[in-house]
């Protein structure tokens, strides 16, 4: 819940996430007679709330006409009344549903009964068309949360909804007594504490499981855990079990946060063929833009609106816009010709136009060239030309589309856009300056081997403002790019070229360290030269994979390394010790003038760990996404979203490095029993953070929905073809002067 800064400074937050696996009832009365469920019904109960859309809608919640809020699904309902919650599970339909229903109540014990109040008004309206027309209810408002004002003295209770879960946050003001918080289950066949600290209420149709509370405080930039657990009281009356929270020592003048990471949506984008999500970005409203490749035709691929609804053959690039609530696609379409394409990168401007970069082997005879920057295909053997396209905000058409390339192979790996609509691209090429469209710089002479390149496209798309190489005599590749408000482009990648030929200038390290080094470079605003350029590396292999820019003009880089702390430039953290295996992920920060590293450390376990992308939030924390085959025995899992390695070749991981770089705020897996990877190598997983701190992750998976953590959408069913792309959003938290939840999504609702 977002609160004013002054309130956040004063309130102590106690949060409890209840992972509900049974469902809801109509009143707080004793449960009706229910029949025992068979195994199929129990499995249905366990899966039910994973699909359940959680909007809080005003409704009558008691026979006396008292109003409250309901979360309603096809087979499950949750009612929130002044005295507490009721849960009802009713699988099936008609008479079978009535006979198999089971009701459990959760009472607020010795609380002052006050009607709950809806907060965070959502754009979704809910309508019920049941019975005669005069009984229809249309256009009902929905809310993202419900607040109970001081049911106990000095304590507020905030209930918010996530697909498959209810999250209850207890807000205890200074001077109030948290031991006053007491709750009781009625209608459960048993209530018990598990060995892992979770609280379980059993019913004949399944169990309600409340995960163990995890509490911590931020003190002087460090995360301090506060012991928290459930405590069952001696039963005072038959059929009713009361419990409370047991807390260890804490500072009552500081916030205490519990369980800040919960998977909000996770779903597939794909068809019956092989499909991959290669990159994504997020706009200010939380809409997600995803690009990749597909060999699925329009008969199974989820084309909608555009820019092209017809599959063009061989392999097409695609671009899709995912709604902020994750429930579906605003648009999805192809960009391609008769040969092979893949979209590698996407950026979005303030008007919602999407800029897509990739490579293609299709000539202008079938590729949708329009305006520029180059309308003629230039050739190549394996990948052909790079391309850049601008998709209008509605997704219906291309504003421009054209090639960037020479006679050999030209790859593009990333794109950025500035406030004037100019697109910046980087990649690698084996095309010499005889055919590559060099213009201005930073270097207009091909250096041999493979060179990195950087280019800026005019806002109209009709041509290039500059285009040139960054490279030496050996192999060099630009992997990611970002741009500042002044028009400086920042590039990271990998190089095998020593300082004898690589254009080192200023730093952060002017000496090649061996094997392969990561590099970072800043291109001048006119593109004619490099403001700085230097290495990041040790005696073994490094590669820069992701780049971001903080508010002070410092570049932050994530990548991979196999160099130990004996020669890798570790400083501050989050981990100063190499963890073994083939690679560790690394994160590093370059000083604003480019001359040195002021932060650098590892994230990894005993296996293969690759940092693929990085994003910064408003409070200076770093969100990192990558892939790993390190199990929880060695990987630094903390809080979530999943603390258990899921198998296959790799899982995706997501982690947040705190603003001081000394530790991780959270770290966990996203994965299933299959593989989360691309093209046999773990090098493409993408991450973004919106202004509210919500974290978005995109990647690829071969895991079926039976093991992959699908919730909400845009598609909950694996589509085949070896792999699908996936997108996921995690609730976010801003760590400025307090605690905020960024989850104000509008969830869709299907009404029976």
C-alpha angles and dihedrals in degrees: 000000000000112000134177113276094245091053092047091054092056104040129085111216121216111180130186122187112208111201097203116202096169124054146235144294139210103236142007092252124117112289120267121248107281131186123236113265126236121231092269092055092048091052089049089052092051092051098039103089092041084074097035116116110220114214119146109228126182112251144150106273103177138044091245090064096258112160128226136135135288134201104204133189137168092270107008137053136185121197124198114202132167091266097048143280134315125200126202130186117195112165117189124020142268119008092348091058092050094049094047099044122119127194129205125180127206110201128201096229118225089349126148104251109238124161112255118245125221118235136180098043109219128211091237115103120199126211131188117204102188130139122346119354094256088065095052117116114206136181096011113174121244129208136205094220144010124219129208108201112220102326082168122030110282093357129110124191119211118191119195131175133236124170106278096004144070115212117206116193118192113204112201116189122213110280095024121115114241090196087072088074105099129159134183136200119219125186097028117126089221139356117205145163117239125218090254091057098256121137116230128194109194126210132171088256099049140294139291107223123194110196117231111273114252115200132185142158131217108232121172092338094309129109111237116192119223114205111244132172144152120263122198117215124217108274109264097186136014115274095012125098119188124200140173141185124271112207131191125217116313140161106257090203093062133067119261117204127199128197102343098178123071127156106244104179135357124169148146133264109197154089137228092292129063113295131180135191107213104174143351142186135194131225128219091269093055097255112147125222116202130185134182141114137292141184091193117113124225089266090077107008111094098245113172130167097339155196083224122354097189124082110236101203142260097033129337133201115234138198125201136180114212118204116248092249091052093235098121151329126291088196139349128177149144132267109193156099136222094292131052127306136172127186109219104176145019136192130180131211129216091270094055097255112147122220113205127194130186143116134275142188094199119111125225088265089079107006112095098245113174129169095336154196083226122354097191125079111236103198138240138171110239108014106008117202133350114243135200126197136178116215117201120244093259092052091233102114149006117260088197138344130183150137134272110192154092137229095292130051118306122188129189120199106174147015137198133182131210131214093272095055097257113145122219121202136185134184141118135284143185091198114115124225088261089078108007111096097247113176128169095333149197079228121352096188122085110236101201135255106041120334129201113233138199129195140175119214119213114251090249091053091231096117150343125282089199139346130181150135134275107194155095138223095294135046117317129170134183109216107173139011138193133178136214130219091266094055100257111147118215118203133188131182141115136295140186092190118110125223088265089079108005112096098245114175130168096339153202083219122353097191125080110236101203142271101021125345130195113237137200126198138176117213118211117250093255092045094236098119149349122276089199138349129177150141134270111195157094134228094293133045128319135166132181111227107166136028137190137170125228128214091265095056095257118142119229119200135189126192145119134291139178094190118111125228088263089083108001110101098247116175130164098344147194081220122358097191126079109238102208133241124095096306143000123207113244135199123199138175124212121210116252092255092050095236101115149007115253095179132029134151149138136265111192156095137225095293135052114315123177127183106215107172143001137202132184126223129211094267096052099260120140121228112203130191127190145126131270143175092196112118125225088265090079108006113095097245114175128171097333153198081227123352096193126078109238103206134237121100095309144351123215112244130202125194140169120220111207118241092259091053090227098115148353121271090201139347130181150138135269111195153096138224092287128063128292103201144094132246092344093299127089099231110111122070119125135205138190137174125212125215091268093055097254111150123222124197130187129185145122134282142181091194119118122230090257089075106014112090098244115172129164100345154195080222124352097191126080107238102206132232095116098290145016131205115246137199127199137182126203124197110258136217130202114218101200114115093329149352126299132173113216095199109115098134125152109234122206119237131205111207122204 
